[in-house]
Amino acid sequence: MEKYGDPLTVYLDGYLHDIHEAEELMLDVFAYLFTKKPRIREGGFKAYLYKAARHMALRHKSKRRLMFSLDALTEEPDGQQLAEEVTGKTVKQITNLVYRGKESLRKLLEREGITNAEP
């Protein structure tokens, strides 16, 4: 960690654009390597370290969503805009998810012997 910690943090910051998240992820990368102990060929530690860091950074970046602050709202947004901002889905996608969820629940209830579930 002493040898590669700082350069790896700067490398990760290039992906995340947040030095504090980059530091946290750098620690996560080293923790992963210490706990999993993957087989690394002779002389390939640095390449493996940076490859694992890049992979973790891209996964972290794809999971990270822009959050909006309720304090920044000056007026109440309409339902469609609020649904899209909170879930990252359109109203149509949410409607489809609810429909599929209800259908799955109905099938589970029928397996349990409950047949009078209303649509």
C-alpha positions in Angstrom: 0.0 0.0 0.0 2.9 2.4 0.7 4.3 1.9 -2.8 1.0 2.0 -4.8 -1.5 3.7 -2.6 -1.2 7.3 -3.6 -0.7 6.7 -7.4 -3.7 4.3 -7.3 -5.8 6.9 -5.6 -5.0 9.4 -8.3 -5.7 6.8 -11.0 -9.1 6.1 -9.4 -9.9 9.8 -9.1 -9.6 10.0 -12.8 -12.6 7.7 -13.1 -14.6 8.9 -10.1 -13.8 12.6 -10.0 -14.0 12.6 -6.2 -10.7 12.2 -4.3 -12.5 11.0 -1.1 -14.3 8.2 -3.0 -11.1 7.3 -4.7 -9.3 6.9 -1.4 -12.1 4.7 -0.1 -12.1 2.6 -3.3 -8.3 2.3 -3.1 -8.6 0.7 0.3 -11.4 -1.6 -0.9 -9.1 -2.8 -3.8 -6.3 -3.6 -1.4 -8.8 -5.3 1.0 -10.1 -7.4 -1.8 -6.6 -8.5 -2.8 -5.6 -9.3 0.8 -8.8 -11.3 1.5 -9.2 -13.1 -1.8 -5.5 -13.6 -2.5 -5.9 -14.2 -6.2 -3.2 -16.0 -8.2 -1.0 -13.3 -9.7 1.8 -14.2 -12.0 5.3 -13.2 -11.2 5.9 -9.5 -11.7 2.2 -8.9 -12.5 1.0 -7.4 -9.2 0.9 -3.7 -10.4 -1.0 -4.6 -13.6 -3.5 -6.8 -11.6 -3.9 -4.1 -9.0 -4.7 -1.4 -11.6 -7.0 -3.7 -13.5 -8.9 -4.6 -10.4 -9.1 -0.9 -9.4 -10.4 0.1 -12.8 -13.0 -2.6 -12.7 -14.2 -1.6 -9.2 -14.2 2.1 -10.2 -16.4 1.4 -13.2 -18.8 -0.7 -11.2 -18.9 1.9 -8.4 -19.5 4.7 -10.9 -22.4 2.8 -12.6 -24.1 2.2 -9.3 -23.7 5.8 -8.2 -26.7 7.9 -9.1 -27.1 11.6 -8.9 -29.2 12.4 -5.9 -31.4 15.5 -5.7 -31.8 17.4 -2.5 -35.2 18.1 -1.1 -33.8 21.3 0.4 -33.0 22.5 -3.1 -36.6 22.2 -4.3 -38.4 25.6 -4.4 -41.8 24.1 -5.3 -43.3 20.6 -5.4 -42.4 18.8 -8.7 -45.1 17.0 -10.6 -45.5 13.3 -10.0 -43.9 12.2 -13.2 -40.8 14.2 -12.7 -40.5 13.1 -9.1 -40.9 9.4 -10.0 -38.2 9.7 -12.7 -35.7 11.5 -10.4 -36.2 9.2 -7.4 -36.2 5.9 -9.2 -34.3 6.7 -12.3 -37.3 5.1 -14.2 -40.0 6.5 -16.4 -43.6 6.4 -15.3 -44.2 3.7 -17.9 -41.4 1.6 -16.6 -42.7 1.9 -13.0 -46.2 1.0 -14.2 -44.7 -2.1 -15.9 -42.8 -3.1 -12.8 -45.9 -2.8 -10.6 -47.9 -4.9 -13.0 -45.3 -7.6 -13.2 -45.0 -7.5 -9.4 -48.7 -8.0 -8.9 -48.7 -10.9 -11.4 -45.9 -12.6 -9.5 -47.6 -12.1 -6.2 -50.9 -13.5 -7.6 -49.0 -16.6 -8.7 -47.4 -17.0 -5.3 -50.7 -16.6 -3.6 -52.3 -19.2 -5.8 -49.6 -21.7 -5.0 -50.5 -21.2 -1.3 -54.1 -21.9 -2.0 -55.4 -18.4 -2.1 -57.5 -18.1 -5.3 -59.8 -15.2 -4.6 -57.1 -12.5 -4.9 -58.5 -9.5 -6.8 -56.7 -8.0 -9.8 
